[in-house]
Amino acid sequence: MPSDDNESLFDLLGFLSPAHPWHGIDVGPEAPAKLTAFIEIVPTDTVKYELDKASGFLKVDRPQKFSNICPALYGFIPRTYCGDEVGKLSGERAGLKEVKGDRDPMDICVLAEKTLSHGSVLVPAIPIGGLRMLDGNEADDKILAVMAGDAVYGGIREIGDCPKGLVERLRHYFLTYKQLPDAAETRVSITHVYGREEAYEVIAASRKDYEAKFGALRERLRERIG
């Protein structure tokens, strides 16, 4: 149980009902070097699931129309939000103006040797880099991490040490996974593949955005519960 009395109120609520994956799960005391990831999709899924933000349950977003399959565990980092800080950082690094965050939690891909049969699970993840992805004028970064303790990938600490083919598969997936049959070309682009230290900056920006967006609500909950 956490030593902070205010924070412990939220943990106590977990005895009454499951924690909301986005708001009710702690990212972890070692973040950003090691953090908790909530997994929505595993590589065997033929349906794209995503979090229903209101209820905290996974919902079916759409069946995968093509044969592309996510080559890693895919989900998000709890208590993060892609808002002004993430958009500003992405725009500065990409040399673009008026870039906004996509108003979602920060996405994360976790490399692991072992197969998980389904999503909606928590995974201890070690960030090693990321993909600077833009969907139109919205920042949609993908943090790349390895599962802590994994026999094959667990020792990797920099994206440059990953097999290049695997990083290219991730790039291809994210450049094509939003395409629908007979639809016009998407505006998705990946401007950079960046390393661990920059991934830390992106995560920090998303945590700052989360506090700006939801911090006041958490304070109100503390007051009401207390």
Protein Blocks (a to p, Z undefined) as FASTA:
>chain_A
ZZblklmmmmmmmmmpccdfklmpcfbjkbckbccdddfbdfklcbdcdddfknopacdf
bdcfblcdcfbdcdddehiacdfklmmmmmmmnopahiacehiacddddddfbdcfbghi
acddddfbdcdddehjaccddcddddehiaklmmpcbfklpcfklmmmmmmmmmmmmpce
hiacdfbdcfbdcdfklmmmmmmmmmmmmmmmmmmmmmmmmmmmZZ
